[in-house]
Amino acid sequence: MITTHVFIAVSLDGYIARQDGDIDWLLQRADPTEDHGYAAFIADKDWIVMGRGSYEKVLTFDVWPYDQPVLVLSRQLADTPVPEALKGKVQFTRRTLKEVINDLAAQNAHRIYIDGGQVIQPFLREGLVADIVITTVPVLLGSGKSLFGSLHQDIDLTLLSSRSFPSGLVQSHYRLAS
């Protein structure tokens, strides 16, 4: 059985990036000496599923940060070749969420990290997220790319844990109610 998991940072007003995709507000406030639990979170994930925006943001990093294979959900990229440096690390697809889950299950995947608002939102709407770790950064952006967007119905969550860090970040771990 596959479970999908989210680990993401948001501004206090719920944005994951500025409208242009910039995350400078996060990079400036996150203390690299604090352990926010990402390494422990990612350690047991078999795959990462992300959208084109997240993929393009990661491409701007100095080094490709993932050991796990990455599946990028993108109609725009689906018919383009994967860059040579990322062959064997990245795949592009335009398949539906359920098809993606079935494909990954057929590859014996069990725990999937879901990244990027445009991917997290439909996974949430379809009830396909097991849990979500949200790290709130104490900054108000006023506008940008919303983590959740509009929902067709309420999604109930159960708080599993919450902790604060000296930098002012607050991290909450929720399980989606079944």
GUPAGU-383780 format. One record per residue (C-alpha): residue in one letter; x, y, z. Coordinates in pm, whole numbers. Layout:
<pt type="A" x="X" y="Y" z="Z"/>
...
***
This chain:
<pt type="M" x="0" y="0" z="0"/>
<pt type="I" x="125" y="347" z="-90"/>
<pt type="T" x="106" y="641" z="147"/>
<pt type="T" x="186" y="998" z="52"/>
<pt type="H" x="343" y="1255" z="282"/>
<pt type="V" x="399" y="1630" z="275"/>
<pt type="F" x="683" y="1830" z="433"/>
<pt type="I" x="666" y="2198" z="349"/>
<pt type="A" x="726" y="2550" z="479"/>
<pt type="V" x="472" y="2832" z="463"/>
<pt type="S" x="461" y="3197" z="556"/>
<pt type="L" x="237" y="3283" z="850"/>
<pt type="D" x="-30" y="3387" z="599"/>
<pt type="G" x="-16" y="3052" z="417"/>
<pt type="Y" x="206" y="3111" z="113"/>
<pt type="I" x="474" y="2868" z="-4"/>
<pt type="A" x="637" y="3115" z="-243"/>
<pt type="R" x="603" y="3466" z="-377"/>
<pt type="Q" x="394" y="3497" z="-693"/>
<pt type="D" x="712" y="3471" z="-904"/>
<pt type="G" x="816" y="3152" z="-719"/>
<pt type="D" x="1082" y="3323" z="-507"/>
<pt type="I" x="1146" y="3168" z="-164"/>
<pt type="D" x="1403" y="3420" z="-39"/>
<pt type="W" x="1185" y="3487" z="267"/>
<pt type="L" x="1233" y="3123" z="372"/>
<pt type="L" x="1603" y="3102" z="298"/>
<pt type="Q" x="1671" y="3424" z="493"/>
<pt type="R" x="1486" y="3312" z="806"/>
<pt type="A" x="1563" y="2940" z="829"/>
<pt type="D" x="1860" y="2874" z="1055"/>
<pt type="P" x="2074" y="2605" z="888"/>
<pt type="T" x="2202" y="2491" z="1229"/>
<pt type="E" x="1849" y="2394" z="1341"/>
<pt type="D" x="1733" y="2041" z="1271"/>
<pt type="H" x="1380" y="2074" z="1137"/>
<pt type="G" x="1355" y="1700" z="1078"/>
<pt type="Y" x="1377" y="1696" z="700"/>
<pt type="A" x="1658" y="1437" z="684"/>
<pt type="A" x="1459" y="1200" z="907"/>
<pt type="F" x="1143" y="1267" z="705"/>
<pt type="I" x="1296" y="1199" z="363"/>
<pt type="A" x="1502" y="897" z="476"/>
<pt type="D" x="1217" y="645" z="440"/>
<pt type="K" x="1061" y="781" z="119"/>
<pt type="D" x="1082" y="573" z="-198"/>
<pt type="W" x="986" y="844" z="-448"/>
<pt type="I" x="929" y="1217" z="-469"/>
<pt type="V" x="639" y="1350" z="-673"/>
<pt type="M" x="645" y="1721" z="-753"/>
<pt type="G" x="510" y="1973" z="-999"/>
<pt type="R" x="693" y="2166" z="-1266"/>
<pt type="G" x="727" y="2479" z="-1052"/>
<pt type="S" x="901" y="2291" z="-772"/>
<pt type="Y" x="1120" y="2106" z="-1020"/>
<pt type="E" x="1226" y="2431" z="-1187"/>
<pt type="K" x="1303" y="2586" z="-846"/>
<pt type="V" x="1516" y="2284" z="-749"/>
<pt type="L" x="1707" y="2319" z="-1078"/>
<pt type="T" x="1833" y="2658" z="-951"/>
<pt type="F" x="2005" y="2493" z="-651"/>
<pt type="D" x="2380" y="2435" z="-672"/>
<pt type="V" x="2340" y="2059" z="-637"/>
<pt type="W" x="2055" y="1816" z="-714"/>
<pt type="P" x="1934" y="1748" z="-357"/>
<pt type="Y" x="1755" y="1414" z="-392"/>
<pt type="D" x="1875" y="1056" z="-372"/>
<pt type="Q" x="1524" y="922" z="-440"/>
<pt type="P" x="1381" y="912" z="-791"/>
<pt type="V" x="1169" y="1216" z="-875"/>
<pt type="L" x="850" y="1212" z="-1080"/>
<pt type="V" x="752" y="1554" z="-1216"/>
<pt type="L" x="383" y="1597" z="-1297"/>
<pt type="S" x="371" y="1836" z="-1592"/>
<pt type="R" x="178" y="1847" z="-1916"/>
<pt type="Q" x="435" y="2095" z="-2047"/>
<pt type="L" x="741" y="1881" z="-1971"/>
<pt type="A" x="589" y="1538" z="-2043"/>
<pt type="D" x="702" y="1534" z="-2406"/>
<pt type="T" x="1045" y="1685" z="-2343"/>
<pt type="P" x="1365" y="1493" z="-2271"/>
<pt type="V" x="1504" y="1481" z="-1919"/>
<pt type="P" x="1830" y="1680" z="-1896"/>
<pt type="E" x="2133" y="1455" z="-1940"/>
<pt type="A" x="2260" y="1519" z="-1584"/>
<pt type="L" x="1926" y="1401" z="-1440"/>
<pt type="K" x="1870" y="1086" z="-1648"/>
<pt type="G" x="1787" y="800" z="-1417"/>
<pt type="K" x="1696" y="1049" z="-1143"/>
<pt type="V" x="1395" y="1231" z="-1290"/>
<pt type="Q" x="1094" y="1133" z="-1499"/>
<pt type="F" x="824" y="1356" z="-1648"/>
<pt type="T" x="460" y="1250" z="-1678"/>
<pt type="R" x="116" y="1388" z="-1754"/>
<pt type="R" x="-66" y="1092" z="-1598"/>
<pt type="T" x="-351" y="1141" z="-1349"/>
<pt type="L" x="-292" y="1115" z="-976"/>
<pt type="K" x="-454" y="773" z="-954"/>
<pt type="E" x="-247" y="650" z="-1251"/>
<pt type="V" x="68" y="782" z="-1084"/>
<pt type="I" x="-16" y="602" z="-759"/>
<pt type="N" x="-87" y="278" z="-950"/>
<pt type="D" x="236" y="312" z="-1150"/>
<pt type="L" x="443" y="367" z="-836"/>
<pt type="A" x="271" y="78" z="-657"/>
<pt type="A" x="361" y="-145" z="-953"/>
<pt type="Q" x="725" y="-41" z="-892"/>
<pt type="N" x="693" y="-152" z="-528"/>
<pt type="A" x="694" y="203" z="-388"/>
<pt type="H" x="539" y="247" z="-44"/>
<pt type="R" x="606" y="597" z="91"/>
<pt type="I" x="593" y="899" z="-141"/>
<pt type="Y" x="697" y="1258" z="-65"/>
<pt type="I" x="458" y="1503" z="-234"/>
<pt type="D" x="606" y="1849" z="-297"/>
<pt type="G" x="473" y="2174" z="-442"/>
<pt type="G" x="140" y="2346" z="-397"/>
<pt type="Q" x="6" y="2257" z="-741"/>
<pt type="V" x="62" y="1889" z="-663"/>
<pt type="I" x="-27" y="1889" z="-293"/>
<pt type="Q" x="-365" y="2053" z="-357"/>
<pt type="P" x="-512" y="1784" z="-587"/>
<pt type="F" x="-366" y="1504" z="-371"/>
<pt type="L" x="-545" y="1661" z="-72"/>
<pt type="R" x="-872" y="1705" z="-264"/>
<pt type="E" x="-861" y="1338" z="-365"/>
<pt type="G" x="-791" y="1224" z="-8"/>
<pt type="L" x="-452" y="1084" z="-107"/>
<pt type="V" x="-234" y="1245" z="165"/>
<pt type="A" x="-161" y="1049" z="484"/>
<pt type="D" x="11" y="1324" z="680"/>
<pt type="I" x="153" y="1671" z="646"/>
<pt type="V" x="438" y="1847" z="826"/>
<pt type="I" x="404" y="2224" z="797"/>
<pt type="T" x="678" y="2456" z="915"/>
<pt type="T" x="544" y="2807" z="959"/>
<pt type="V" x="790" y="3092" z="907"/>
<pt type="P" x="714" y="3412" z="1102"/>
<pt type="V" x="672" y="3642" z="804"/>
<pt type="L" x="365" y="3787" z="632"/>
<pt type="L" x="398" y="3801" z="254"/>
<pt type="G" x="55" y="3943" z="177"/>
<pt type="S" x="31" y="3751" z="-149"/>
<pt type="G" x="194" y="3466" z="-333"/>
<pt type="K" x="135" y="3100" z="-408"/>
<pt type="S" x="-104" y="2950" z="-156"/>
<pt type="L" x="-33" y="2611" z="-8"/>
<pt type="F" x="-392" y="2497" z="0"/>
<pt type="G" x="-596" y="2696" z="-250"/>
<pt type="S" x="-968" y="2627" z="-271"/>
<pt type="L" x="-1115" y="2300" z="-148"/>
<pt type="H" x="-1444" y="2132" z="-237"/>
<pt type="Q" x="-1504" y="2030" z="124"/>
<pt type="D" x="-1348" y="2058" z="467"/>
<pt type="I" x="-1048" y="1836" z="533"/>
<pt type="D" x="-1018" y="1736" z="897"/>
<pt type="L" x="-673" y="1700" z="1048"/>
<pt type="T" x="-546" y="1555" z="1373"/>
<pt type="L" x="-248" y="1728" z="1532"/>
<pt type="L" x="23" y="1472" z="1608"/>
<pt type="S" x="288" y="1713" z="1734"/>
<pt type="S" x="396" y="2074" z="1734"/>
<pt type="R" x="727" y="2234" z="1822"/>
<pt type="S" x="893" y="2572" z="1801"/>
<pt type="F" x="1251" y="2660" z="1719"/>
<pt type="P" x="1478" y="2941" z="1848"/>
<pt type="S" x="1463" y="3098" z="1499"/>
<pt type="G" x="1088" y="3149" z="1547"/>
<pt type="L" x="979" y="2874" z="1309"/>
<pt type="V" x="690" y="2658" z="1430"/>
<pt type="Q" x="643" y="2308" z="1296"/>
<pt type="S" x="320" y="2109" z="1318"/>
<pt type="H" x="267" y="1749" z="1211"/>
<pt type="Y" x="-88" y="1652" z="1117"/>
<pt type="R" x="-251" y="1325" z="1015"/>
<pt type="L" x="-544" y="1354" z="782"/>
<pt type="A" x="-858" y="1222" z="945"/>
<pt type="S" x="-988" y="911" z="777"/>
***
